[in-house]
Amino acid sequence: MNAARRTFVTGILTFVSVAALTGQSAPPAAAPALTPAQMEAFLLNAKIISSRDAGKGVTGTTRVTLSDGQITHDAQIQSVDIFKSVFEAGAASEINFRDSYRYNIAAYRVARLIGFNSVPMSVERDVNGKKSAVTWWIDDVMMDEGQRVKKKTVGPSPQRFAEQLQIMKIFDELILNKDRNSGNLLWTKDWTMWLIDHTRSFRLVRELQRPNELVRCDRTLLEGMRRMTPDSLAKAVGDSLTAQEQEALLARRDLLVQHFDARVAKLGENVLFTR
């Protein structure tokens, strides 16, 4: 057993011993901190020990519990991979409609490439004979966006809240997300925003959808987009995006960088903020 796992197990055993002496029940153990490589290996290889419906969404999402014998943690599984030349949905009707598990994987990889850490890790894995996205289940979720709106709260820092929403809007323009709704924007107990369920993203549109809503930008995010090259993007996303999807993303990236460079030139550095 390595040092990190030994420390984790020792801590849990100590807590259980104290709980037994005081008559308290031990809460569920949190997973230890993992490196990205360890987390990826866990998602790819850990055994599925239970599963149930995730409770939300229309893409057959399943919530599973994974265990490798030492770590136990939940994940989301989506295997949807639908293409329709015409998708009839009223005002949301679409030509060349695509709803695919692989976009969850691509969204995580693009986010990591540009320095955005609020998209959970997602990997491709065969589950019950189907290629699927297996995505780390977010811990400590306090509420989703719908619940936040009902409670009419923005948390302890209105400025941080507003900046996180700006980041979401920029990211959704970059990946051309067609399905950002109140159920796939989550807030954890420390008021950190997490973005999930990107199966209807990465359209081939090469223009921004709502540029008037893009007011401010995080410096790290802007520089991450600026540094992205065709080669670095292709290496990051692998086969989770087609060549056409990558080209469209880079075209939108160009427009986003131009948009914020123009705003900085006009309005000054206060257009940018630091997380």
Phi and psi in degrees as GROMACS dihedral restraints (atoms count N, CA, C in turn):
[ dihedral_restraints ]
;  ai    aj    ak    al  type     phi  dphi    fc
    3     4     5     6     1   -75.5    20    10
    4     5     6     7     1   171.9    20    10
    6     7     8     9     1   -63.1    20    10
    7     8     9    10     1   -40.3    20    10
    9    10    11    12     1   -64.5    20    10
   10    11    12    13     1   -45.4    20    10
   12    13    14    15     1   -68.4    20    10
   13    14    15    16     1   -37.0    20    10
   15    16    17    18     1   -63.4    20    10
   16    17    18    19     1   -41.1    20    10
   18    19    20    21     1   -63.7    20    10
   19    20    21    22     1   -42.1    20    10
   21    22    23    24     1   -62.4    20    10
   22    23    24    25     1   -48.2    20    10
   24    25    26    27     1   -64.1    20    10
   25    26    27    28     1   -41.4    20    10
   27    28    29    30     1   -61.0    20    10
   28    29    30    31     1   -41.7    20    10
   30    31    32    33     1   -62.5    20    10
   31    32    33    34     1   -42.1    20    10
   33    34    35    36     1   -65.5    20    10
   34    35    36    37     1   -43.7    20    10
   36    37    38    39     1   -63.7    20    10
   37    38    39    40     1   -38.1    20    10
   39    40    41    42     1   -62.7    20    10
   40    41    42    43     1   -44.5    20    10
   42    43    44    45     1   -63.7    20    10
   43    44    45    46     1   -42.7    20    10
   45    46    47    48     1   -62.1    20    10
   46    47    48    49     1   -40.3    20    10
   48    49    50    51     1   -62.9    20    10
   49    50    51    52     1   -44.6    20    10
   51    52    53    54     1   -63.7    20    10
   52    53    54    55     1   -41.7    20    10
   54    55    56    57     1   -61.4    20    10
   55    56    57    58     1   -39.5    20    10
   57    58    59    60     1   -64.2    20    10
   58    59    60    61     1   -38.4    20    10
   60    61    62    63     1   -71.0    20    10
   61    62    63    64     1   -31.8    20    10
   63    64    65    66     1   -96.8    20    10
   64    65    66    67     1    -6.3    20    10
   66    67    68    69     1    81.9    20    10
   67    68    69    70     1     9.7    20    10
   69    70    71    72     1   -90.5    20    10
   70    71    72    73     1   153.3    20    10
   72    73    74    75     1   -88.6    20    10
   73    74    75    76     1   136.1    20    10
   75    76    77    78     1   -76.7    20    10
   76    77    78    79     1   132.4    20    10
   78    79    80    81     1   -72.6    20    10
   79    80    81    82     1   165.3    20    10
   81    82    83    84     1   -58.0    20    10
   82    83    84    85     1   139.0    20    10
   84    85    86    87     1   -73.9    20    10
   85    86    87    88     1   134.0    20    10
   87    88    89    90     1   -77.4    20    10
   88    89    90    91     1   148.6    20    10
   90    91    92    93     1   -67.1    20    10
   91    92    93    94     1   144.3    20    10
   93    94    95    96     1   -67.5    20    10
   94    95    96    97     1   160.7    20    10
   96    97    98    99     1   -65.4    20    10
   97    98    99   100     1   131.1    20    10
   99   100   101   102     1  -118.5    20    10
  100   101   102   103     1   148.5    20    10
  102   103   104   105     1   -72.5    20    10
  103   104   105   106     1   161.0    20    10
  105   106   107   108     1   -54.4    20    10
  106   107   108   109     1   -39.1    20    10
  108   109   110   111     1   -65.2    20    10
  109   110   111   112     1   -40.7    20    10
  111   112   113   114     1   -67.3    20    10
  112   113   114   115     1   -40.8    20    10
  114   115   116   117     1   -64.2    20    10
  115   116   117   118     1   -42.1    20    10
  117   118   119   120     1   -62.8    20    10
  118   119   120   121     1   -44.7    20    10
  120   121   122   123     1   -61.8    20    10
  121   122   123   124     1   -38.4    20    10
  123   124   125   126     1   -63.4    20    10
  124   125   126   127     1   -48.5    20    10
  126   127   128   129     1   -63.6    20    10
  127   128   129   130     1   -34.0    20    10
  129   130   131   132     1   -77.4    20    10
  130   131   132   133     1   -31.8    20    10
  132   133   134   135     1  -120.7    20    10
  133   134   135   136     1   -19.3    20    10
  135   136   137   138     1   -64.1    20    10
  136   137   138   139     1   147.7    20    10
  138   139   140   141     1   -77.9    20    10
  139   140   141   142     1   138.6    20    10
  141   142   143   144     1   -80.1    20    10
  142   143   144   145     1   116.3    20    10
  144   145   146   147     1  -104.4    20    10
  145   146   147   148     1   -15.6    20    10
  147   148   149   150     1  -162.5    20    10
  148   149   150   151     1   159.4    20    10
  150   151   152   153     1  -150.5    20    10
  151   152   153   154     1   154.6    20    10
  153   154   155   156     1  -158.6    20    10
  154   155   156   157     1   164.8    20    10
  156   157   158   159     1   -63.8    20    10
  157   158   159   160     1   139.9    20    10
  159   160   161   162     1   -72.2    20    10
  160   161   162   163     1   -18.2    20    10
  162   163   164   165     1    95.9    20    10
  163   164   165   166     1   -19.4    20    10
  165   166   167   168     1  -139.0    20    10
  166   167   168   169     1   160.4    20    10
  168   169   170   171     1    95.0    20    10
  169   170   171   172     1   166.0    20    10
  171   172   173   174     1  -122.4    20    10
  172   173   174   175     1    15.8    20    10
  174   175   176   177     1  -111.8    20    10
  175   176   177   178     1    28.5    20    10
  177   178   179   180     1    63.9    20    10
  178   179   180   181     1    40.4    20    10
  180   181   182   183     1   -74.2    20    10
  181   182   183   184     1   134.5    20    10
  183   184   185   186     1  -119.8    20    10
  184   185   186   187     1   137.3    20    10
  186   187   188   189     1  -100.6    20    10
  187   188   189   190     1   127.4    20    10
  189   190   191   192     1  -123.8    20    10
  190   191   192   193     1   157.4    20    10
  192   193   194   195     1  -106.5    20    10
  193   194   195   196     1   126.9    20    10
  195   196   197   198     1  -108.9    20    10
  196   197   198   199     1   149.4    20    10
  198   199   200   201     1  -149.3    20    10
  199   200   201   202     1   137.7    20    10
  201   202   203   204     1  -107.1    20    10
  202   203   204   205     1    14.9    20    10
  204   205   206   207     1    95.0    20    10
  205   206   207   208     1   -19.7    20    10
  207   208   209   210     1  -124.4    20    10
  208   209   210   211     1   -35.0    20    10
  210   211   212   213     1  -117.8    20    10
  211   212   213   214     1   138.5    20    10
  213   214   215   216     1  -126.4    20    10
  214   215   216   217     1   129.8    20    10
  216   217   218   219     1  -157.7    20    10
  217   218   219   220     1   154.9    20    10
  219   220   221   222     1   -88.8    20    10
  220   221   222   223     1   158.3    20    10
  222   223   224   225     1  -145.9    20    10
  223   224   225   226     1   161.5    20    10
  225   226   227   228     1  -105.6    20    10
  226   227   228   229     1   135.7    20    10
  228   229   230   231     1  -119.4    20    10
  229   230   231   232     1   128.7    20    10
  231   232   233   234     1  -132.7    20    10
  232   233   234   235     1   128.6    20    10
  234   235   236   237     1  -117.6    20    10
  235   236   237   238     1     6.3    20    10
  237   238   239   240     1   -56.9    20    10
  238   239   240   241     1   137.4    20    10
  240   241   242   243     1  -155.8    20    10
  241   242   243   244     1    83.1    20    10
  243   244   245   246     1  -115.8    20    10
  244   245   246   247     1   136.3    20    10
  246   247   248   249     1  -127.4    20    10
  247   248   249   250     1   132.5    20    10
  249   250   251   252     1  -134.5    20    10
  250   251   252   253     1   131.4    20    10
  252   253   254   255     1   -64.2    20    10
  253   254   255   256     1   -33.8    20    10
  255   256   257   258     1  -136.9    20    10
  256   257   258   259     1   125.7    20    10
  258   259   260   261     1  -111.7    20    10
  259   260   261   262     1   114.0    20    10
  261   262   263   264     1   -90.6    20    10
  262   263   264   265     1   114.8    20    10
  264   265   266   267     1  -150.9    20    10
  265   266   267   268     1    46.4    20    10
  267   268   269   270     1    62.7    20    10
  268   269   270   271     1  -128.0    20    10
  270   271   272   273     1   -65.8    20    10
  271   272   273   274     1   -19.6    20    10
  273   274   275   276     1   -97.1    20    10
  274   275   276   277     1    13.8    20    10
  276   277   278   279     1   -57.8    20    10
  277   278   279   280     1   149.2    20    10
  279   280   281   282     1  -149.5    20    10
  280   281   282   283     1   142.5    20    10
  282   283   284   285     1   -92.6    20    10
  283   284   285   286     1   143.5    20    10
  285   286   287   288     1    54.9    20    10
  286   287   288   289     1    51.0    20    10
  288   289   290   291     1   -71.2    20    10
  289   290   291   292     1   136.0    20    10
  291   292   293   294     1  -135.5    20    10
  292   293   294   295     1   131.8    20    10
  294   295   296   297     1  -130.6    20    10
  295   296   297   298     1   104.5    20    10
  297   298   299   300     1  -137.7    20    10
  298   299   300   301     1   138.6    20    10
  300   301   302   303     1   -57.4    20    10
  301   302   303   304     1   -31.3    20    10
  303   304   305   306     1   -66.6    20    10
  304   305   306   307     1   -19.7    20    10
  306   307   308   309     1   -72.6    20    10
  307   308   309   310     1   -24.3    20    10
  309   310   311   312     1   -62.8    20    10
  310   311   312   313     1   -41.6    20    10
  312   313   314   315     1   -66.9    20    10
  313   314   315   316     1   -45.3    20    10
  315   316   317   318     1   -63.3    20    10
  316   317   318   319     1   -40.9    20    10
  318   319   320   321     1   -60.8    20    10
  319   320   321   322     1   -43.9    20    10
  321   322   323   324     1   -61.8    20    10
  322   323   324   325     1   -44.2    20    10
  324   325   326   327     1   -68.5    20    10
  325   326   327   328     1   -39.3    20    10
  327   328   329   330     1   -66.2    20    10
  328   329   330   331     1   -44.0    20    10
  330   331   332   333     1   -58.7    20    10
  331   332   333   334     1   -45.1    20    10
  333   334   335   336     1   -64.6    20    10
  334   335   336   337     1   -38.1    20    10
  336   337   338   339     1   -60.8    20    10
  337   338   339   340     1   -37.5    20    10
  339   340   341   342     1   -97.6    20    10
  340   341   342   343     1     6.3    20    10
  342   343   344   345     1    84.6    20    10
  343   344   345   346     1    26.7    20    10
  345   346   347   348     1  -107.9    20    10
  346   347   348   349     1   119.6    20    10
  348   349   350   351     1  -107.6    20    10
  349   350   351   352     1    16.7    20    10
  351   352   353   354     1  -108.8    20    10
  352   353   354   355     1    27.9    20    10
  354   355   356   357     1  -118.7    20    10
  355   356   357   358     1   122.0    20    10
  357   358   359   360     1   -68.2    20    10
  358   359   360   361     1   150.4    20    10
  360   361   362   363     1   -58.4    20    10
  361   362   363   364     1   137.9    20    10
  363   364   365   366     1  -139.7    20    10
  364   365   366   367     1   134.6    20    10
  366   367   368   369     1  -127.7    20    10
  367   368   369   370     1   158.7    20    10
  369   370   371   372     1   -91.2    20    10
  370   371   372   373     1   133.4    20    10
  372   373   374   375     1  -152.2    20    10
  373   374   375   376     1   143.6    20    10
  375   376   377   378     1   -75.2    20    10
  376   377   378   379     1   124.5    20    10
  378   379   380   381     1  -128.6    20    10
  379   380   381   382     1   117.1    20    10
  381   382   383   384     1    53.2    20    10
  382   383   384   385     1    41.0    20    10
  384   385   386   387     1    81.2    20    10
  385   386   387   388     1     4.5    20    10
  387   388   389   390     1  -119.2    20    10
  388   389   390   391     1   138.0    20    10
  390   391   392   393     1   -67.0    20    10
  391   392   393   394     1   131.6    20    10
  393   394   395   396     1  -142.5    20    10
  394   395   396   397     1   158.9    20    10
  396   397   398   399     1   -92.3    20    10
  397   398   399   400     1   124.1    20    10
  399   400   401   402     1  -109.9    20    10
  400   401   402   403     1   115.1    20    10
  402   403   404   405     1  -119.1    20    10
  403   404   405   406     1   134.2    20    10
  405   406   407   408     1   -57.2    20    10
  406   407   408   409     1   129.6    20    10
  408   409   410   411     1   -78.4    20    10
  409   410   411   412     1   128.7    20    10
  411   412   413   414     1   -71.6    20    10
  412   413   414   415     1   129.8    20    10
  414   415   416   417     1   -84.7    20    10
  415   416   417   418     1   158.5    20    10
  417   418   419   420     1    59.6    20    10
  418   419   420   421     1    33.6    20    10
  420   421   422   423     1   -70.3    20    10
  421   422   423   424     1   129.2    20    10
  423   424   425   426     1   -92.8    20    10
  424   425   426   427     1   -41.0    20    10
  426   427   428   429     1  -170.0    20    10
  427   428   429   430     1   162.4    20    10
  429   430   431   432     1   -95.9    20    10
  430   431   432   433     1   179.4    20    10
  432   433   434   435     1   -64.9    20    10
  433   434   435   436     1   -35.3    20    10
  435   436   437   438     1   -61.6    20    10
  436   437   438   439     1   -43.3    20    10
  438   439   440   441     1   -67.2    20    10
  439   440   441   442     1   -36.5    20    10
  441   442   443   444     1   -63.0    20    10
  442   443   444   445     1   -42.7    20    10
  444   445   446   447     1   -62.7    20    10
  445   446   447   448     1   -42.3    20    10
  447   448   449   450     1   -62.0    20    10
  448   449   450   451     1   -36.7    20    10
  450   451   452   453     1   -81.2    20    10
  451   452   453   454     1    -9.9    20    10
  453   454   455   456     1    54.0    20    10
  454   455   456   457     1    50.5    20    10
  456   457   458   459     1  -129.3    20    10
  457   458   459   460     1   151.0    20    10
  459   460   461   462     1  -124.1    20    10
  460   461   462   463     1    12.9    20    10
  462   463   464   465     1    82.1    20    10
  463   464   465   466     1  -173.8    20    10
  465   466   467   468     1   -74.0    20    10
  466   467   468   469     1   -15.9    20    10
  468   469   470   471     1  -131.3    20    10
  469   470   471   472     1    94.9    20    10
  471   472   473   474     1   -56.3    20    10
  472   473   474   475     1   -33.5    20    10
  474   475   476   477     1   -66.6    20    10
  475   476   477   478     1   -46.8    20    10
  477   478   479   480     1   -63.2    20    10
  478   479   480   481     1   -40.3    20    10
  480   481   482   483     1   -58.4    20    10
  481   482   483   484     1   -49.3    20    10
  483   484   485   486     1   -64.2    20    10
  484   485   486   487     1   -38.3    20    10
  486   487   488   489     1   -66.8    20    10
  487   488   489   490     1   -38.6    20    10
  489   490   491   492     1   -65.5    20    10
  490   491   492   493     1   -38.3    20    10
  492   493   494   495     1   -65.6    20    10
  493   494   495   496     1   -36.2    20    10
  495   496   497   498     1   -62.7    20    10
  496   497   498   499     1   -41.5    20    10
  498   499   500   501     1   -60.9    20    10
  499   500   501   502     1   -43.1    20    10
  501   502   503   504     1   -58.6    20    10
  502   503   504   505     1   -45.9    20    10
  504   505   506   507     1   -63.7    20    10
  505   506   507   508     1   -39.4    20    10
  507   508   509   510     1   -66.4    20    10
  508   509   510   511     1   -45.9    20    10
  510   511   512   513     1   -62.5    20    10
  511   512   513   514     1   -42.0    20    10
  513   514   515   516     1   -66.1    20    10
  514   515   516   517     1   -31.8    20    10
  516   517   518   519     1   -69.2    20    10
  517   518   519   520     1   -40.6    20    10
  519   520   521   522     1   -62.1    20    10
  520   521   522   523     1   -45.7    20    10
  522   523   524   525     1   -93.9    20    10
  523   524   525   526     1     2.2    20    10
  525   526   527   528     1    48.7    20    10
  526   527   528   529     1    63.3    20    10
  528   529   530   531     1   -79.4    20    10
  529   530   531   532     1   120.9    20    10
  531   532   533   534     1   -93.6    20    10
  532   533   534   535     1     1.6    20    10
  534   535   536   537     1  -141.4    20    10
  535   536   537   538     1    38.8    20    10
  537   538   539   540     1   -76.4    20    10
  538   539   540   541     1   115.9    20    10
  540   541   542   543     1  -132.2    20    10
  541   542   543   544     1   176.1    20    10
  543   544   545   546     1   -66.8    20    10
  544   545   546   547     1   -18.3    20    10
  546   547   548   549     1   -86.0    20    10
  547   548   549   550     1   -16.5    20    10
  549   550   551   552     1  -112.7    20    10
  550   551   552   553     1    24.3    20    10
  552   553   554   555     1  -123.0    20    10
  553   554   555   556     1   114.3    20    10
  555   556   557   558     1  -112.7    20    10
  556   557   558   559     1   149.8    20    10
  558   559   560   561     1  -120.1    20    10
  559   560   561   562     1   124.9    20    10
  561   562   563   564     1   -86.0    20    10
  562   563   564   565     1   175.3    20    10
  564   565   566   567     1   -65.2    20    10
  565   566   567   568     1   -20.4    20    10
  567   568   569   570     1   -93.7    20    10
  568   569   570   571     1    13.6    20    10
  570   571   572   573     1    62.7    20    10
  571   572   573   574     1    39.3    20    10
  573   574   575   576     1   -96.6    20    10
  574   575   576   577     1   134.2    20    10
  576   577   578   579     1   -82.5    20    10
  577   578   579   580     1   135.8    20    10
  579   580   581   582     1  -126.7    20    10
  580   581   582   583     1   136.5    20    10
  582   583   584   585     1  -110.4    20    10
  583   584   585   586     1   125.4    20    10
  585   586   587   588     1  -129.1    20    10
  586   587   588   589     1   170.3    20    10
  588   589   590   591     1    59.0    20    10
  589   590   591   592     1    82.4    20    10
  591   592   593   594     1  -113.2    20    10
  592   593   594   595     1    30.5    20    10
  594   595   596   597     1   -70.3    20    10
  595   596   597   598     1   -13.7    20    10
  597   598   599   600     1  -114.4    20    10
  598   599   600   601     1    42.9    20    10
  600   601   602   603     1  -110.9    20    10
  601   602   603   604     1  -173.8    20    10
  603   604   605   606     1    60.3    20    10
  604   605   606   607     1    45.2    20    10
  606   607   608   609     1   -71.4    20    10
  607   608   609   610     1   168.0    20    10
  609   610   611   612     1   -89.3    20    10
  610   611   612   613     1     8.1    20    10
  612   613   614   615     1   -64.7    20    10
  613   614   615   616     1   137.4    20    10
  615   616   617   618     1  -114.5    20    10
  616   617   618   619     1    32.1    20    10
  618   619   620   621     1  -140.1    20    10
  619   620   621   622     1   158.9    20    10
  621   622   623   624     1   -79.0    20    10
  622   623   624   625     1   144.9    20    10
  624   625   626   627     1   -86.6    20    10
  625   626   627   628     1   -41.7    20    10
  627   628   629   630     1  -137.7    20    10
  628   629   630   631     1    64.2    20    10
  630   631   632   633     1   -61.3    20    10
  631   632   633   634     1   -26.3    20    10
  633   634   635   636     1   -66.7    20    10
  634   635   636   637     1   -18.7    20    10
  636   637   638   639     1   -89.1    20    10
  637   638   639   640     1    -4.3    20    10
  639   640   641   642     1   -93.6    20    10
  640   641   642   643     1    92.4    20    10
  642   643   644   645     1   -99.3    20    10
  643   644   645   646     1   -46.0    20    10
  645   646   647   648     1  -132.4    20    10
  646   647   648   649     1   160.5    20    10
  648   649   650   651     1  -142.4    20    10
  649   650   651   652     1   143.9    20    10
  651   652   653   654     1   -70.6    20    10
  652   653   654   655     1   134.4    20    10
  654   655   656   657     1   -59.5    20    10
  655   656   657   658     1   -44.8    20    10
  657   658   659   660     1   -61.6    20    10
  658   659   660   661     1   -42.2    20    10
  660   661   662   663     1   -63.5    20    10
  661   662   663   664     1   -44.4    20    10
  663   664   665   666     1   -63.6    20    10
  664   665   666   667     1   -44.6    20    10
  666   667   668   669     1   -68.3    20    10
  667   668   669   670     1   -34.3    20    10
  669   670   671   672     1   -63.7    20    10
  670   671   672   673     1   -41.4    20    10
  672   673   674   675     1   -66.9    20    10
  673   674   675   676     1   -39.6    20    10
  675   676   677   678     1   -63.3    20    10
  676   677   678   679     1   -37.9    20    10
  678   679   680   681     1   -76.1    20    10
  679   680   681   682     1   -19.5    20    10
  681   682   683   684     1   -63.5    20    10
  682   683   684   685     1   130.9    20    10
  684   685   686   687     1  -119.6    20    10
  685   686   687   688     1   164.8    20    10
  687   688   689   690     1   -55.0    20    10
  688   689   690   691     1   -39.4    20    10
  690   691   692   693     1   -69.6    20    10
  691   692   693   694     1   -44.0    20    10
  693   694   695   696     1   -67.4    20    10
  694   695   696   697     1   -35.5    20    10
  696   697   698   699     1   -67.0    20    10
  697   698   699   700     1   -46.2    20    10
  699   700   701   702     1   -60.8    20    10
  700   701   702   703     1   -40.6    20    10
  702   703   704   705     1   -65.9    20    10
  703   704   705   706     1   -39.1    20    10
  705   706   707   708     1   -69.2    20    10
  706   707   708   709     1   -46.4    20    10
  708   709   710   711     1   -88.2    20    10
  709   710   711   712     1   -18.7    20    10
  711   712   713   714     1    56.6    20    10
  712   713   714   715     1  -135.2    20    10
  714   715   716   717     1   -92.2    20    10
  715   716   717   718     1    15.3    20    10
  717   718   719   720     1   -76.8    20    10
  718   719   720   721     1   -16.1    20    10
  720   721   722   723     1  -131.6    20    10
  721   722   723   724     1   143.1    20    10
  723   724   725   726     1   -75.8    20    10
  724   725   726   727     1   168.5    20    10
  726   727   728   729     1   -60.7    20    10
  727   728   729   730     1   -40.8    20    10
  729   730   731   732     1   -63.6    20    10
  730   731   732   733     1   -40.8    20    10
  732   733   734   735     1   -65.3    20    10
  733   734   735   736     1   -37.8    20    10
  735   736   737   738     1   -66.2    20    10
  736   737   738   739     1   -41.7    20    10
  738   739   740   741     1   -63.6    20    10
  739   740   741   742     1   -41.3    20    10
  741   742   743   744     1   -65.3    20    10
  742   743   744   745     1   -40.9    20    10
  744   745   746   747     1   -61.4    20    10
  745   746   747   748     1   -43.0    20    10
  747   748   749   750     1   -65.9    20    10
  748   749   750   751     1   -34.5    20    10
  750   751   752   753     1   -65.0    20    10
  751   752   753   754     1   -42.0    20    10
  753   754   755   756     1   -67.6    20    10
  754   755   756   757     1   -37.2    20    10
  756   757   758   759     1   -57.7    20    10
  757   758   759   760     1   -45.8    20    10
  759   760   761   762     1   -57.3    20    10
  760   761   762   763     1   -43.6    20    10
  762   763   764   765     1   -66.8    20    10
  763   764   765   766     1   -38.2    20    10
  765   766   767   768     1   -64.9    20    10
  766   767   768   769     1   -45.1    20    10
  768   769   770   771     1   -63.2    20    10
  769   770   771   772     1   -44.3    20    10
  771   772   773   774     1   -61.0    20    10
  772   773   774   775     1   -41.1    20    10
  774   775   776   777     1   -59.3    20    10
  775   776   777   778     1   -48.8    20    10
  777   778   779   780     1   -78.1    20    10
  778   779   780   781     1   -30.8    20    10
  780   781   782   783     1   -61.6    20    10
  781   782   783   784     1   -40.0    20    10
  783   784   785   786     1   -67.1    20    10
  784   785   786   787     1   -39.1    20    10
  786   787   788   789     1   -67.4    20    10
  787   788   789   790     1   -39.3    20    10
  789   790   791   792     1   -64.7    20    10
  790   791   792   793     1   -42.5    20    10
  792   793   794   795     1   -62.1    20    10
  793   794   795   796     1   -34.4    20    10
  795   796   797   798     1   -85.5    20    10
  796   797   798   799     1   -41.3    20    10
  798   799   800   801     1  -111.9    20    10
  799   800   801   802     1   -12.8    20    10
  801   802   803   804     1    98.7    20    10
  802   803   804   805     1   178.4    20    10
  804   805   806   807     1   -67.0    20    10
  805   806   807   808     1   -14.2    20    10
  807   808   809   810     1   -68.3    20    10
  808   809   810   811     1    -7.9    20    10
  810   811   812   813     1   -65.9    20    10
  811   812   813   814     1   -26.8    20    10
  813   814   815   816     1  -101.3    20    10
  814   815   816   817     1   150.1    20    10
  816   817   818   819     1  -137.8    20    10
  817   818   819   820     1   165.6    20    10
  819   820   821   822     1  -119.2    20    10
  820   821   822   823     1   126.1    20    10
